[in-house]
Amino acid sequence: MLQTDEKGRFELYCNGEGVLFVSPELRQLIPAVDYSADCDLCQVWGSVSWCGVTPYSCRWNLSSPFHQCMVRHGTWHTSEDPTFLDRTLLRGRDPPIPAFDHTENYSPSSSTLRPPPKTTSTAILRITADQLAILKTKLKGEKDQKRYSTYEAMAAHLWRSACMVRGLPDDQDTKLYITTDGRSRLILPPGYFGNVLFTTTSTAPSGEIQSQPFRSTVDRNHNALSRMCDDYLRSALDYLELQPDPTALIRGAHTFNSPNLNSQLD
């Protein structure tokens, strides 16, 4: 059972009541699978003991109904290493010693524009390989030959486009949030099974995002992601440990309203 402690921190409470299996009603929420294709919905490996089967690793090919505070990325764990879920590894140090300026937890950039609309719409924008190639050609020809990822280029393009479409004034600060998987960036034991999401941010005036060379915005994203190493993330955990009310830092729709933007790097 997932609950919160006296400080508002999520914790897993083992009540010994066993596992709740999915009912037939909930199965209706799971898309049908074409078993004639070479695609497994779920694979579970287990070790057999006298009391039954103990699963130790699973892989899902579809979105799974796990609580994201616990195992979001962990559901894709297919390592040969034994899995474990020890959330104490993500606590702050004793005593906490934050060593960086964690701007990702600062209040979002505010806007003096008209309030957001009461209704929203959703659209899927498909980016072709040719369009991505055009973006990347804008990054070539520099002497340092820094390697940028497709994500860094695409996020920069969308950030610039959002500033233009929103009609942000040049002096309006805008903040890009990037949700990042910390399991590959923190020094954790092999086989860690759990959700280790952190957020990094990049902030700049809208005028700079729109007028500076495309490479400059890509560089902002690259630098924001490059600092997400073990030292920085341990410092972030220490910073959170020192907050009197961690719930005040919870992000939501209000965080990502104009002039800000949210993105996710898997």
N, C-alpha and C positions, 0 to 999 in steps of 0.2 A: 504494500500500500504506500502511495506517495503522500507525504504530509510535510508540514513546515515546522521548524523548531521555534524556540522563543525569539530568535532573531529574524524570523521570516525566511530562513534558508531551507530549500527543499532537502528532504532526507527520505531514504527508503526505510520504511518500518516493516520488519518481518514479523507478522502476527501468527505464523504457523497454520493458517487456514487453508493452505494448499493453493492450487492453480484454478482459476476460473476459465473454463473452456468456452469457446465462442458458441453462442446459441444459433439455431437455424435462422432466427430473425435477423441477426447481425450478419449472417453470411450473405444476405441479399444485398448488402452494401459493397460486396467484393465483386469486381467485374468478372464475367465469365472468361474461361481460359480455353483456347483452342489447343487441345492436347494432341492434335495431329501435327502440330508444329514442334520444333525442337526448342521448347521453352518450358522451364520449370517455374512454377509459381513460388514454391518454397522447398528448400532442402534443409533437412535437419540431421546432424550427426549426433550420436549419443553413445554413452557407455552403459552397459547393462550391469545392474547390481541385483542383489537378492530382493530388493524392494521395488524394482522396476527399472525404467529407462530414465537416465539423467541427460537431457540435451546439453551440449556444451558449445555448440556453434550453429548458426543458422544464416541463410542467405535468402533474401526476398527480391524478386524481380519486379514487384509492384509496390506502390506505397503501402506501408504496413501500419496497423492501428496501434502503434506504440506511442506512449507519451514522450514528446520530444525532449522533455527535461531529463530523460533517462538514457535512451538508447538510439536516438535518431540515426546517426551514421553507423552505430554499432551493429545494426541489423544486417549490414553487408559484410560482417566479419567472416572471413573464410581462412584464417590463418591456421597453421598447424599447432601454434602455441596454445596452451590451455587458456581459456578466457576467464576473466574476472572483472568484477565491477566494484571497485573500492573508491568511493567518491572522496574519501579523506585525502587522496593524493592531490585533490584540487583545492585544498584549503590554503589560506594564507600562511606564511611562515610565522614562527613565534620567536621574537616579536615581528610584526609586519614591518617591512622596510621597502616601501615603494620608491623606486629610483628614477621613474620617468614621469613626464607630464601626460596624464591619460586623458587627452582631449575627447576620446570617444565617449566618455561619461559626462561631458559637459552638456549644458542645455543646448538643444538644437538651435541653429540659426533661425532668427525670427524674421517675419516678413511684414511689411506695411501694406501689402497688396490686399485686394478684396478677399473676403473669407472664402474658404474652399466650397465648391458646390455641394448641395445636399445629396445629389445623386452622382454615382460614378459608373463608369463602364470599363469592361475588360476586353483587351484585344491581344491576339498572339501575332507578333511580328516575326516573320521568317527571314533570316539573314542567310543569303546564299554564300557559297564558297568564293565566288567571284567578287562579291561585295566585301568580304573579309580580306581578300587579297588586295583590293584597292586601298583599304584602310592601312594595311601593313606596308604598302609601298610608300606611304607618307612618313614612315619611320626609317627608311633606308637612306644611306648616303652620309650618315654622321660618322665622325672620326672615331668615336669611342666604341661604336658597334655594340652598344648595350642591347642585351636580349630582352625583349618584351614578350609577355604572353598574349595569347588571343583575348583572354579575359580583360587584361589591362587596356588593350586597345578598344575593345567593344564597350567597356564601361565608360571610357573617356568620350567616345562618340555619343553615347546615350546621355551622358551628363551635359555635354555641350548642347545637344539637341533639346533637352528639357529646358535649359536656360533660355534658349531662343523661343521655343513654343510658349513658355510661360510669360515671356516679355519682361523678364527680370531687369530692373535697373542696374547699371554698371557697378554701383557701389553696394549692391545687395550681396551679403555673404551667403554662400550656398554650401551645403555640407553633404558629401557622399559617404554613406555608411556601407561598409563591406563586411558581411558576415563570413567568417573564416573558420574552417575546421582546425582546431588546435592540436589534434591528436598527433599530427605529423610534425608539429612545431615545438611542442613541449617534450621534454625528456621523460617519457613514460615507459614502463616495462612493456615488452612485447605481449600482445594478446589483450591489451586493455579494451574492454567492451563497454562503451558508453558514449555519451554525448559530451563533447568538449568544444563548444562553440564560443568564439570570441568575436569581437567587432573592432575593426579598425576604421578610421575616418580620414578624409581629406577635405580640407576647407579652403575656399578661395572666393574672391569677389566674382560675381557673375561676369563682369566686364572682362576680367582676365581669362576666364574659361572660354569666352566667345572670341576674343581678339588675338590671344597668343597662339603660336603655332600648335598644331594638334599634338606634336610630340611633347610639349610642356605639360598638357593635361595627362597624357599617358604616363609621363614621368612622375606626376603626383601620385597616381595610383600605384605605380611600381614602388615608390619609396614608402608609401603607407603599408604595403604588404611586406616589404623587405624588413621592416622593423619588428615584425611579429615572430620573434625568436623566443627561445626558452626564457632568457633574462627578462624580456619585455612582458611576457605573459605571466611569469611569476610575480613581477612587479604589479601587474594588473590585479592579480588575486589578492595581493597585500593591500592594494588601494581599496578594493571592495570590502576587505575585512575591517578596515578602519571606518567605514561609513556607518553612522548611527542608525540610518534607515535605508537599507539596501533596496526596499521596494520603491523608493522614490526614483531609482535609476531605471526602472522597468520601461522598456521602449514599447511604443504602440503606434497607432495611426497618426497620432499627434506629432510624433517624432519625425515622420517622413513626409509630412505635408510640404507643399511649396513653401520655401524655396529649396527644400532638401530632397534627397533621393536615397532609396535603399536598394542594395544589390546583394547577391550571394555568390561566393566562390566555393564550390564543392571540392 
